[in-house]
């Protein structure tokens, strides 16, 4: 049996995530989450015995490069800070942007 989502749960999660949602959006999201959980419950019923996990299906292989510092392309600290509106002890100074609403 699928877990049923309701507007109060959506409201609670939205509040935790500081995402504003209207009452209409809460209802719509609750319905969508309920449908998703129903599908997940159906997938849990599938017999996966003797089925090997699939981690990658495209056949592509990661291409790695050596992590080497190219000193010719590297800024000095003075160059990096040259256009900074404010700096202090070799660091950029910026206004705090955290907001606690």
Residue pairs with C-beta under 8 A, 6 or more apart in sequence:
1 41
2 34
2 37
2 38
2 40
2 41
3 34
3 37
3 41
4 34
4 37
5 29
5 30
5 31
5 33
5 34
5 37
6 30
7 23
7 26
7 27
7 30
9 30
10 21
10 26
10 29
10 30
10 33
11 21
11 26
14 20
14 21
14 26
18 101
21 29
77 90
81 87
81 90
81 92
84 92
84 93
86 92
86 93
86 94
87 93
